[in-house]
């Protein structure tokens, strides 16, 4: 699939754990994903200065044509964004 598509991660995770996420992905899925987009969902009060977005907004911005996700809510969100 990587030969025909640009594979990226769009995650609900927060920027606070970006480096941990990168390390985990490179350890478990080396050289597969080109970019990681974090939505900053489920922020705690002390993290509220971070900008929260949806997976649908990110997918629309990057021109994604396919989303594989474990949450029907995010799939519906992406679908509603075109």
C-alpha positions in Angstrom: 0.0 0.0 0.0 2.9 2.4 0.8 4.0 2.1 -2.8 0.7 3.6 -4.1 -0.3 5.9 -1.2 1.0 8.4 1.2 0.5 6.9 4.7 0.0 9.2 7.6 -1.3 8.9 11.2 -4.2 11.1 12.3 -4.6 10.5 16.1 -6.7 11.9 18.9 -3.5 12.0 21.0 -2.2 15.2 22.5 1.0 17.1 21.5 2.3 16.4 25.0 3.0 12.8 24.0 4.2 13.5 20.4 7.7 12.2 21.0 6.6 9.1 22.8 4.1 8.4 19.9 6.9 8.9 17.3 9.2 6.5 19.2 6.5 3.9 19.6 5.6 4.1 15.9 9.2 3.9 14.7 9.8 0.9 17.0 6.7 -1.0 15.9 6.1 0.3 12.4 9.5 1.6 11.1 9.6 3.7 8.0 5.9 3.3 7.1 4.3 6.6 8.0 5.3 9.9 6.5 3.7 12.2 9.0 1.9 12.3 12.4 -1.1 14.6 12.9 -2.3 14.9 16.5 -5.8 16.3 17.3 -5.3 17.1 21.0 -8.7 15.5 21.8 -9.7 14.7 25.4 -7.6 17.5 26.9 -7.5 18.1 30.7 -8.1 21.6 32.1 -4.3 22.3 32.5 -3.8 21.4 28.8 -6.6 23.6 27.6 -4.2 26.1 25.9 -3.5 23.5 23.2 -5.6 23.8 20.1 -8.0 20.9 19.7 -9.2 19.8 16.2 -11.1 16.9 14.8 -9.8 14.1 12.6 -12.3 15.3 9.9 -10.8 18.7 9.9 -7.2 17.3 9.5 -8.2 14.8 6.9 -9.9 17.6 4.9 -6.9 19.9 5.2 -4.4 17.2 4.0 -6.7 15.9 1.3 -7.0 12.4 2.7 -9.0 10.0 0.6 -9.3 7.1 3.1 -9.5 6.8 6.9 -9.1 3.6 8.9 -10.3 4.2 12.4 -11.7 2.3 15.4 -14.3 4.9 16.1 -17.4 5.2 14.1 -17.8 8.8 15.4 -14.5 9.9 13.7 -15.4 8.1 10.5 -18.7 10.0 10.4 -16.9 13.2 11.2 -14.5 12.6 8.3 -17.2 11.6 5.9 -19.2 14.8 6.8 -16.2 16.9 5.8 -16.1 15.4 2.3 
